[in-house]
Amino acid sequence: MISLQNISKQYGEKYLFKNLSLHIENGNRVAFVGRNGTGKSTLMKIILGEIEADSGKIIQSRFNSVGYLPQDSVYHSGRTLFEEAATAFDDLNRLHERIREIGDEISATSPQQGDNPLKLQDLVDEMGQAQSILEHRDGYNIEIRVKQILSGLGFNEKDMSRMTEEFSGGWQMRIALAKLLLREPSILLLDEPTNHLDMDSLEWIEGYLKSYRGSIVLVSHDSRFLDNLVERVIEISMGKATEYTGNYSSCLIQKAQRIEMLQSSLRNRQRMIDSTTRFIERFRYKNTKAKQVQSRIRMLEKIEHIEMDKEENSIFFDFPDPPRAGRVAMEMEKLTKSYGNNTVLKEISFIVERGDKIALLGVNGSGKSTLARIMANADTFQGGTRKPGHNTVISYYAQNIVEGLDPEKTALQTLDAVAPLKSPGELRTLLGCFLFKDDDVFKPVSVLSGGEKSRLALAKMILKPANLLIMDEPTNHLDAQSKAILQRSLKRFSGTYVIVSHDRDFLAPLINKVAVLKDNDLSIYHGNVDDYLDKYHREQEEAPSGKDLPESGPPLDIKKNRKRMEAENRQSRYKRLKPLKEALKTIEREIAAYEKKKLEIETSFSDQNTYKNEALIQSLNIEYSRITSRLDSLYDKWTATEEKIGKITDD
């Protein structure tokens, strides 16, 4: 369990959040959502302890183990892929090594030659303890576990012996994710874990996390991923945190209902104020109505203030009307592309017709981005033909387009380099559509966030009217609102586009064809992404299962005995743990209820009208003292119960 109490963090004059309180219980699935720059990643780092909050406190169990996946800046080198992933089990590997050392020592010990018999017994006891730990933590199946996780994340058998520095940034993130999943911390903090995954790996990680035993805290803009995993959503906006129960879609419904109720309450409040004010103005100077007028004045003073949440600004744009094009937008025949000895595309043929809305899918490394670059004439190829259609005008959004921005140029200079004939006023108006306001246009690219760079890249893209859009992972750094606006703009676009993306909800309403690259072959499916995924899953179910991974570990009879002992131990632990866990849940529910009451009283304390009523202040102070005392007692009980659970679990 983790409890955040009145956490505040500000940079300069801006509060990311103020007096934020949050309770994460064992096994929770929680999402932090909100616009880019609202503080989601910062809040994760505060929980992790990497960043210190300006005020407030964090209470968590000393038995918590926390694993964190950042958005980027992860790099591994010096080991093979398998060796790096296996470092997740360094403690178990040390036990294996110690068991081998003990075996050698036992072989070298001989009581018949005068060695102390007690030494031999100590060695046997130590080996038994080490083996017991390995059995308890499935330490005899490290190789299988490592390969299963790496395989699920898209690595193949040949990758296992490759050096980690050979892998690109996206694959480096997958290595970090694999190590986290293998460690199985009690709390997983995952910041945009889907950004570097293809569709297959995304579905695999989704299934894996559904059965994960610990707590999960997610930052993600992938709405379907969130819908399938989370049970609570914390929206961070304008320095406040609002909690919703349920998945992301449920959060959107509840948010809309909440806003509607607030607006209705605001209208009713205003009607009451207007009616009361008219009565006061009408009868203010009539002696016969003096008592009623004074009563109405007091009533006005007591009317509760209702504050609507401020609306955050959103980007708004449309792609320019496309120039008229021929029936075929792009034709490629027997296209071949190699990097040294590595053939990425082999005799690929692909026709894009006018009006096609195509999703280009495939596992990472299948050649999607390479094909997109060749289509956009941003990369060369060794064989075959690439033939743009009549009057085809291409606009290209590269996956690494943010890296292609000049870090020394300002946002305004970046657009001016693309459209020198546009006036500064026109360019500033366009930048305003992408939330670059006032002096923001003079910010150098080097200080922009990932989301700001993505918005700037989109602004560059729409400066030139095009009839064929080629977009490689355009949503990776966009928040949910910006992604939805890009989606609506593409729906209104009457031209042709090819999109490389793994975001299923983003693609769902946009696509009429799916092109899949697999094993140097390109297949075309008519219909949307969900139609393709349904067909793909049916084919997977009908296909014969492959060979299992090779077994490793102790002989079969030892394994059977070990499994029987493990089952008996699990049953014994379960009987001892069940009442303690039920008691822990009861304590946690009581803590949550008292924290809610405490927050309500603190809100009353911040209301100036409260201090006009001495009796109310006195009763609130008494109640506040009782609640804080009870919370201290509950936290002591919670810690003691956690310790008991920890001792049984570690036995």
C-alpha positions in Angstrom: 0.0 0.0 0.0 1.1 3.6 -0.8 -0.6 6.6 0.6 0.2 10.1 -0.7 -1.0 12.9 1.7 -1.3 16.5 0.6 1.5 16.3 -2.0 2.4 19.6 -3.7 4.9 20.3 -6.4 5.6 23.5 -8.3 8.2 24.8 -10.8 8.5 28.6 -10.6 5.0 30.1 -10.3 3.3 27.0 -11.7 1.8 24.3 -9.5 1.8 20.9 -11.2 -0.5 19.7 -8.3 -1.4 21.1 -4.9 -2.4 19.1 -1.8 -2.9 16.0 -3.8 -3.9 12.9 -1.8 -4.0 9.4 -3.2 -4.3 5.9 -1.9 -3.0 2.9 -3.8 -3.9 -0.5 -2.3 -2.4 -3.9 -2.9 -3.3 -5.3 -6.4 -4.7 -2.0 -7.7 -4.6 -1.1 -11.4 -4.4 2.7 -11.5 -3.9 5.1 -14.5 -2.6 8.7 -14.3 -4.1 10.6 -17.3 -4.0 14.2 -18.4 -2.4 16.5 -20.9 1.3 16.6 -21.6 3.1 18.7 -19.0 0.5 18.3 -16.2 2.9 16.3 -14.0 2.0 12.6 -14.5 5.6 11.5 -14.9 6.7 13.8 -12.0 4.1 12.2 -9.7 5.5 8.8 -10.6 9.1 10.0 -9.8 7.8 11.4 -6.4 6.4 7.9 -5.6 9.7 6.4 -6.7 11.7 8.9 -4.6 13.6 10.3 -7.5 12.0 13.7 -7.0 11.1 15.3 -3.7 7.7 16.9 -3.2 7.6 20.5 -2.0 5.2 19.5 0.8 3.1 16.5 2.0 4.2 13.0 2.9 4.2 9.5 1.5 3.5 6.5 3.6 4.3 3.0 2.2 5.0 -0.5 3.4 8.6 -1.3 4.0 7.9 -4.5 2.2 7.1 -2.7 -1.0 9.4 -3.3 -4.0 9.0 -0.7 -6.7 9.9 -1.1 -10.4 9.9 1.8 -12.7 9.9 2.1 -16.5 10.7 5.7 -17.7 9.5 7.0 -21.1 13.0 7.0 -22.6 16.7 7.4 -21.9 17.4 3.7 -21.2 20.5 2.2 -22.6 22.2 -1.2 -22.1 25.7 -2.4 -23.2 28.4 -4.8 -22.4 26.2 -8.0 -22.2 24.3 -10.2 -24.5 20.5 -9.8 -24.5 20.0 -12.9 -22.5 22.7 -12.0 -20.0 21.2 -8.5 -19.5 17.7 -9.8 -19.0 19.0 -12.5 -16.6 20.5 -9.8 -14.3 16.9 -9.5 -13.0 17.8 -12.8 -11.1 21.3 -11.8 -9.9 20.5 -12.9 -6.3 19.2 -16.3 -7.5 22.3 -16.7 -9.8 24.5 -16.0 -6.8 22.6 -18.8 -4.9 23.3 -21.2 -7.8 27.0 -20.3 -7.7 27.0 -20.8 -3.9 25.4 -24.2 -4.3 28.1 -25.2 -6.8 30.8 -24.0 -4.3 29.2 -25.9 -1.4 29.1 -29.0 -3.6 32.9 -28.7 -4.2 33.5 -28.2 -0.5 31.4 -31.2 0.4 33.4 -33.3 -2.1 36.6 -32.1 -0.6 35.5 -32.8 3.0 36.3 -36.2 4.5 35.6 -37.1 8.1 37.6 -40.3 7.6 40.7 -38.1 7.1 40.1 -36.1 10.2 37.8 -33.3 8.9 35.3 -32.0 11.4 31.9 -33.8 10.9 30.1 -30.6 12.1 31.6 -28.7 9.1 30.0 -31.2 6.7 26.6 -30.9 8.4 26.8 -27.1 8.2 27.5 -27.3 4.5 24.6 -29.7 4.0 22.3 -27.4 6.0 23.4 -24.3 4.0 22.9 -26.1 0.7 19.4 -27.2 1.8 18.5 -23.6 2.7 19.8 -22.3 -0.6 17.9 -25.0 -2.6 14.7 -24.2 -0.6 14.9 -20.5 -1.6 15.5 -21.5 -5.2 12.5 -23.8 -5.2 10.3 -21.2 -3.5 11.2 -18.6 -6.1 11.2 -20.9 -9.2 15.0 -20.4 -9.4 15.5 -23.6 -11.4 13.6 -22.2 -14.4 15.5 -18.9 -14.9 16.4 -19.7 -18.5 12.8 -20.6 -19.4 11.4 -17.5 -17.7 13.8 -15.1 -19.4 13.1 -16.5 -22.8 9.4 -16.5 -22.3 9.3 -12.8 -21.4 11.8 -11.8 -24.1 9.8 -13.8 -26.7 6.6 -12.2 -25.6 8.1 -8.8 -26.1 9.2 -9.6 -29.7 12.7 -10.9 -29.4 13.6 -14.1 -31.3 16.0 -16.9 -30.5 18.8 -15.3 -32.6 18.6 -12.1 -30.6 19.5 -13.9 -27.3 23.2 -13.9 -28.1 23.3 -10.4 -29.6 25.1 -7.6 -27.7 22.6 -5.2 -26.2 24.3 -2.1 -27.7 23.3 -3.4 -31.1 19.6 -2.7 -30.3 17.9 0.6 -31.2 16.2 2.9 -28.6 12.8 1.2 -28.9 14.3 -2.3 -28.3 16.4 -0.9 -25.4 13.1 0.1 -23.7 11.8 -3.5 -24.3 14.9 -4.9 -22.6 14.2 -2.6 -19.6 10.6 -3.7 -19.5 11.6 -7.4 -19.7 13.9 -7.0 -16.7 11.1 -5.3 -14.7 8.6 -8.1 -15.5 11.2 -10.7 -14.5 11.9 -9.0 -11.2 8.1 -9.0 -10.4 8.2 -6.0 -8.0 5.1 -5.5 -5.8 4.4 -2.1 -7.5 5.0 -1.5 -11.2 5.3 2.1 -12.4 5.0 2.2 -16.2 5.4 5.5 -18.0 4.1 5.1 -21.6 5.0 1.4 -21.9 3.3 0.9 -25.2 5.2 3.6 -27.2 7.8 1.1 -28.5 5.7 -2.0 -28.9 4.2 -3.4 -32.1 0.6 -4.8 -32.2 1.6 -8.4 -31.3 3.8 -7.3 -28.3 1.1 -4.9 -27.2 -1.5 -7.6 -27.0 1.0 -9.9 -25.2 2.0 -7.4 -22.5 -1.7 -6.6 -22.0 -2.5 -10.2 -21.3 0.6 -10.5 -19.1 -0.3 -7.5 -17.0 -3.9 -8.6 -16.5 -2.6 -11.6 -14.5 0.2 -9.7 -12.7 0.0 -10.2 -9.0 1.3 -6.8 -7.8 -0.1 -3.3 -8.2 0.3 -1.4 -11.4 0.4 2.4 -12.0 0.2 3.4 -15.6 0.8 6.5 -17.6 -0.6 6.0 -21.1 -2.5 7.7 -23.9 -3.6 4.4 -25.4 -7.3 4.3 -24.5 -7.9 0.7 -25.3 -4.8 -0.4 -23.4 -6.2 1.5 -20.4 -9.7 0.1 -20.8 -8.4 -3.4 -20.8 -6.3 -3.0 -17.7 -7.2 -0.3 -15.1 -9.9 -0.1 -12.5 -9.2 3.5 -11.3 -8.3 6.6 -13.2 -6.6 9.7 -11.7 -6.9 12.7 -14.0 -4.3 15.4 -13.3 -5.4 18.8 -14.7 -4.9 22.4 -13.8 -3.0 21.5 -10.6 -5.8 19.2 -9.4 -6.3 15.5 -9.2 -9.8 14.0 -9.8 -10.3 10.3 -9.2 -12.8 8.1 -11.1 -13.7 4.5 -10.5 -13.6 2.1 -13.5 -11.6 2.0 -16.7 -10.8 4.9 -19.0 -14.1 4.9 -21.0 -16.0 4.9 -17.7 -13.8 7.8 -16.6 -14.8 9.8 -19.7 -18.5 9.1 -19.0 -18.3 10.0 -15.3 -16.3 13.2 -16.2 -19.0 14.3 -18.6 -21.7 13.5 -16.0 -19.8 15.4 -13.4 -19.5 18.5 -15.6 -23.1 18.3 -16.5 -24.1 18.1 -12.8 -21.9 21.0 -12.0 -23.3 23.1 -14.8 -26.9 22.2 -13.7 -26.0 23.1 -10.1 -24.5 26.4 -11.3 -27.6 27.2 -13.4 -29.9 26.4 -10.4 -27.6 28.5 -8.1 -27.7 31.4 -10.5 -31.5 31.2 -10.8 -31.8 31.3 -7.0 -29.4 34.2 -6.8 -31.3 36.1 -9.5 -34.7 35.4 -7.9 -33.5 36.4 -4.4 -31.8 39.5 -5.7 -35.0 40.6 -7.5 -37.0 40.1 -4.3 -34.4 42.2 -2.2 -34.4 45.0 -4.8 -38.2 45.1 -5.0 -39.0 45.1 -1.3 -35.8 46.7 0.2 -37.5 49.9 1.3 -40.9 48.4 2.4 -41.1 48.2 6.2 -43.6 45.4 6.0 -41.1 43.2 4.1 -38.0 44.2 6.1 -37.8 40.8 8.0 -38.1 38.8 4.7 -35.5 41.0 3.0 -33.0 40.5 5.8 -33.7 36.8 5.6 -33.0 36.7 1.9 -29.8 38.7 2.3 -28.6 36.1 4.9 -29.7 33.3 2.5 -27.5 34.9 -0.3 -24.5 34.9 2.0 -24.9 31.2 2.8 -25.3 30.1 -0.8 -22.4 27.7 -1.5 -19.9 28.8 -4.1 -19.7 26.4 -7.1 -16.4 26.4 -9.1 -16.3 25.0 -12.6 -13.1 23.4 -13.7 -11.2 25.6 -16.1 -11.0 24.3 -19.6 -7.5 23.4 -20.9 -6.6 24.6 -24.3 -6.6 22.1 -27.2 -4.9 22.1 -30.5 -7.1 22.6 -33.5 -6.3 22.2 -37.2 -7.3 20.6 -40.5 -5.1 19.2 -43.2 -5.3 21.5 -46.3 -7.6 20.4 -49.1 -5.6 17.9 -51.2 -4.7 18.5 -54.9 -6.5 16.4 -57.4 -4.6 13.1 -58.0 -4.8 10.2 -60.4 -6.4 6.8 -59.6 -3.2 5.3 -58.3 -1.3 7.3 -55.6 1.8 5.1 -55.3 2.9 1.8 -57.0 5.9 -0.3 -55.9 6.9 -3.5 -57.6 9.4 -6.1 -56.3 11.0 -3.6 -54.0 14.1 -4.8 -52.2 16.0 -3.0 -49.4 19.1 -4.2 -47.5 21.3 -2.8 -44.8 24.6 -4.7 -45.4 23.8 -8.4 -45.2 20.4 -7.8 -43.6 17.6 -7.8 -46.1 14.7 -5.8 -44.7 12.4 -5.8 -47.7 12.5 -8.5 -50.4 10.6 -8.1 -53.6 7.6 -6.3 -52.0 4.8 -5.2 -54.3 2.3 -2.6 -53.0 -0.3 -0.4 -54.7 -1.9 2.5 -52.9 -5.0 3.8 -54.7 -6.6 7.2 -54.4 -8.9 7.3 -51.3 -7.1 4.4 -49.5 -6.9 4.7 -45.8 -4.2 2.1 -44.9 -2.8 0.9 -41.6 0.7 -0.6 -42.2 1.3 -3.2 -39.5 4.0 -5.8 -38.6 6.3 -6.7 -35.8 9.2 -4.4 -35.0 12.0 -5.1 -37.5 9.6 -6.3 -40.2 10.4 -3.1 -42.3 7.4 -0.9 -41.7 9.3 2.3 -41.2 11.7 1.4 -44.0 8.9 1.0 -46.4 7.3 4.2 -45.2 10.6 6.1 -45.8 10.9 4.6 -49.3 7.3 5.6 -50.2 8.1 9.2 -49.0 11.3 9.2 -51.1 13.3 9.6 -47.8 15.4 6.4 -48.3 17.0 4.5 -51.1 16.5 0.9 -52.2 18.5 -1.7 -54.1 16.0 -3.4 -56.3 12.5 -3.0 -57.8 10.6 0.2 -58.7 8.8 3.0 -56.9 6.4 4.9 -59.0 4.3 7.8 -57.6 0.9 8.3 -59.3 -0.1 11.2 -61.5 0.1 14.5 -59.5 0.8 12.7 -56.2 2.0 15.2 -53.6 3.5 13.5 -50.4 3.6 14.8 -46.9 5.7 12.7 -44.5 5.7 12.4 -40.7 8.7 10.3 -39.7 8.8 8.2 -36.5 11.9 10.1 -35.5 10.7 13.5 -36.9 11.3 15.2 -33.5 15.0 14.2 -33.8 15.1 15.8 -37.2 14.1 19.2 -35.8 17.0 21.7 -35.5 17.5 22.1 -31.7 19.0 25.6 -32.1 16.0 27.0 -34.1 12.9 28.4 -32.4 9.5 27.1 -33.1 8.8 30.1 -35.4 12.1 29.7 -37.2 11.3 26.0 -37.8 8.2 26.8 -39.7 9.8 29.8 -41.5 12.4 27.4 -42.9 9.6 25.3 -44.5 7.4 28.2 -45.7 9.5 31.3 -46.2 6.8 33.0 -48.2 4.4 33.0 -45.2 4.4 36.1 -43.0 5.5 35.9 -39.3 1.9 36.7 -38.4 0.5 33.8 -40.4 3.1 31.4 -38.9 2.3 32.6 -35.4 -1.4 32.0 -36.0 -0.6 28.5 -37.1 1.6 27.9 -34.1 -1.2 29.2 -31.9 -3.4 26.4 -33.3 -0.8 24.0 -31.9 -0.8 25.7 -28.4 2.4 27.8 -29.0 1.2 31.0 -27.5 2.9 34.4 -27.1 6.6 34.0 -26.3 6.3 30.2 -26.7 7.0 30.7 -30.4 10.5 31.9 -29.5 11.4 28.8 -27.5 14.3 26.8 -29.0 13.4 23.3 -30.0 16.0 21.9 -27.5 13.8 22.9 -24.5 10.5 21.6 -25.9 8.9 18.5 -24.4 8.2 15.4 -26.5 4.6 16.4 -27.0 5.5 20.0 -28.0 8.0 18.7 -30.6 5.3 16.3 -32.0 2.9 19.3 -32.3 5.5 21.4 -34.0 6.2 18.5 -36.4 2.5 18.3 -37.2 2.4 22.1 -37.8 5.3 21.7 -40.3 3.4 18.9 -42.0 0.3 20.8 -42.8 2.1 23.9 -44.3 2.2 22.1 -47.7 -1.1 20.8 -49.3 -0.7 17.1 -50.0 -2.9 14.2 -51.3 -0.8 11.4 -49.9 0.0 11.5 -46.1 2.6 9.0 -44.9 2.7 8.9 -41.1 5.0 6.7 -39.0 3.8 6.5 -35.3 2.3 10.0 -35.2 0.6 9.5 -31.8 3.7 8.4 -29.7 4.1 11.7 -27.8 0.6 13.1 -28.1 -1.8 13.3 -25.2 -5.3 11.8 -25.5 -7.0 15.1 -26.4 -4.4 16.0 -29.1 -4.5 12.4 -30.4 -8.4 12.7 -30.7 -8.1 16.0 -32.6 -5.5 14.4 -35.0 -7.9 11.5 -35.5 -10.8 13.9 -36.3 -8.7 15.8 -38.7 -7.7 12.7 -40.6 -11.4 11.6 -40.7 -12.2 14.9 -42.5 -9.2 14.6 -44.9 -10.4 13.6 -48.3 -7.0 12.4 -49.6 -5.1 9.2 -49.1 -3.0 8.1 -46.2 -0.8 5.3 -45.0 -0.3 5.1 -41.2 2.2 3.0 -39.2 0.8 2.7 -35.7 0.0 0.2 -33.0 -2.7 2.3 -31.4 -5.9 0.3 -32.1 -8.5 2.9 -31.0 -6.7 5.6 -33.0 -6.7 3.5 -36.1 -10.2 1.9 -35.7 -12.4 4.7 -37.3 -9.8 5.7 -39.9 -8.9 2.6 -41.8 -10.4 0.8 -44.8 -7.4 -1.5 -45.6 -4.7 -3.2 -43.5 -1.3 -3.9 -45.0 0.8 -6.4 -42.9 4.5 -7.0 -43.4 5.6 -10.4 -42.3 8.6 -12.6 -43.3 9.4 -10.4 -46.3 5.9 -10.6 -47.6 3.1 -8.0 -47.7 -0.5 -9.1 -47.3 -3.5 -6.8 -47.8 -6.8 -7.1 -45.8 -9.9 -5.2 -46.6 -11.7 -3.7 -43.6 -10.7 -2.0 -40.5 -8.1 -2.9 -37.8 -10.6 -4.7 -35.6 -11.7 -6.9 -38.6 -8.0 -7.8 -39.2 -7.3 -8.6 -35.5 -10.4 -10.8 -35.3 -9.2 -12.7 -38.4 -5.6 -12.9 -37.1 -6.7 -14.3 -33.7 -8.9 -16.9 -35.4 -5.9 -18.0 -37.5 -3.7 -18.2 -34.4 -6.3 -20.4 -32.6 -6.6 -22.7 -35.6 -2.8 -23.0 -36.1 -1.0 -25.9 -34.5 1.0 -25.0 -31.4 4.8 -24.7 -31.7 7.3 -26.6 -29.7 7.7 -25.7 -26.0 10.8 -24.0 -24.8 13.5 -26.6 -23.7 13.3 -27.8 -20.1 16.1 -26.9 -17.7 16.6 -27.6 -14.0 16.6 -30.6 -11.8 15.6 -34.2 -12.9 11.9 -35.0 -13.3 11.5 -37.0 -10.0 13.0 -34.2 -8.0 10.8 -31.7 -9.7 7.7 -33.8 -8.9 8.6 -34.0 -5.2 9.5 -30.3 -5.2 6.1 -29.4 -6.7 4.3 -31.5 -4.1 6.1 -29.7 -1.3 5.5 -26.4 -2.9 1.8 -27.1 -3.1 1.7 -28.1 0.6 3.6 -25.0 1.6 1.3 -22.8 -0.5 -1.7 -24.3 1.1 -0.3 -23.8 4.6 0.7 -20.2 3.8 -2.7 -19.5 2.3 -4.5 -20.6 5.5 -2.3 -18.4 7.6 -2.4 -15.4 5.2 -6.1 -15.3 4.4 -7.4 -13.9 7.7 -4.5 -11.4 7.8 -5.1 -10.2 4.3 -8.9 -9.8 5.0 -8.0 -7.8 8.1 -5.6 -5.7 6.0 -8.3 -4.9 3.5 -10.7 -3.9 6.3 -8.0 -1.6 7.8 -7.3 -0.1 4.4 -11.0 0.6 3.7 -11.3 2.2 7.2 -8.2 4.3 6.4 -9.7 5.5 3.1 -13.0 6.4 4.8 -11.2 8.4 7.6 -8.9 10.1 5.1 -12.0 11.2 3.2 -13.5 12.7 6.4 -10.3 14.4 7.2 -10.1 16.0 3.8 -13.7 17.2 4.1 -12.9 18.9 7.4 -9.7 20.4 6.0 -11.9 21.8 3.1 -14.2 23.3 5.7 -11.3 24.9 7.5 -10.3 26.6 4.2 -13.8 28.2 4.0 -13.8 31.6 5.6 -17.5 31.3 6.4 -16.7 28.4 8.8 -15.0 30.8 11.2 -18.2 32.9 11.6 -19.7 30.0 13.5 -17.8 29.3 16.8 -19.8 26.3 17.7 -19.1 24.8 14.3 -15.3 25.5 14.6 -15.2 23.9 18.0 -17.0 20.7 16.8 -14.8 20.5 13.7 -11.7 20.7 15.8 -12.9 18.0 18.1 -13.8 15.8 15.2 -10.5 16.5 13.4 -8.5 15.5 16.5 -10.5 12.3 16.8 -10.0 11.4 13.2 -6.2 12.1 13.2 -5.8 10.0 16.3 -7.8 7.2 14.8 -5.7 7.4 11.6 -2.5 7.1 13.6 -3.9 4.0 15.3 -5.0 2.5 12.0 -1.6 3.1 10.4 0.1 1.3 13.3 -2.3 -1.6 12.9 -1.7 -1.6 9.1 2.1 -1.7 9.6 1.9 -4.5 12.2 -0.4 -6.6 9.9 1.9 -6.0 6.9 4.8 -7.2 9.0 3.0 -10.4 9.9 2.1 -11.0 6.3 5.7 -10.3 5.3 7.1 -12.8 7.8 4.8 -15.6 6.6 5.5 -14.8 2.9 9.3 -14.9 3.5 9.1 -18.2 5.4 
